[in-house]
Amino acid sequence: MNTRIVPIAAALGLVLCAAASPGHAAVCNNVVFKFTNATSGPLLITRVRYRDLDSSNTSTRWVENVKDVACPAGSPCEAAPEDLGSVTRPRENHELTDIQYEHSHEDEFGDWLPPVWSSKNVPFDMTCRDDRTYGPYDVF
């Protein structure tokens, strides 16, 4: 009987568990998206999207659902920190660009209009890393 099979299988299992654990190097942890409401009324930000220049398909727009952020006119605001990527879709040390905010404007009756995407924003430093802040970018 080959007794080496069990230790090798156990070691392989440990390596696979470690690769799938939270905080793996493939994820950018605690990324914050900041923006400034450059309109004359309140905005509601619901999602952020971007392109990953280091992914297998650089034209894909990746979308992050953010906790709704109501931002008063003329104010700087930010979305809650997000963890971007996964073991299968890494983001850490990737170049992220064309950052856009999905936002709604409030009408004169206090109702939110259908959401639209902001213009694309290109960061000076595109590299995604833990505790990174993108922005602030003006949202019109």
CORRA-V863935 format. One line per field, one symbol per residue. ss: DSSP state (H for helix, E for strand, L for the rest). phi: phi as a letter, one per 40 degrees, with the letter a starting at -180 (. if undefined). burial: # if it has 24 or more other C-alpha atoms within 12 Angstrom, else .. A space follows every 50 residues. Layout:
ss->???
phi->???
burial->???
//
This chain:
ss->LLLHHHHHHHHHHHHHHHHLLLLLLLLEEEEEEEEEELLLLLEEEEEEEE EELLLLLLLLEEEEEEEEEEELLLLEEELLLEEELLLLLLLLLLEEEEEE EEEEEELLLLLELLLEELLLELLLLLELLLLLEEEEEEEL
phi->.cccccccccccccccccccccgddcbccfcbbbabccbcacbbcbabba bbcbccbcccbcbbcbcdbcbcdgbcaaccdbcbgaccbcbdgccbafcb bcabcccccgcccdcbccccbbccbcccadgcbbhcbcbb
burial->.......................######.#######...########## ###........#.#.#..###...######.####....########### #####...........##..#.#..#####.#########
//
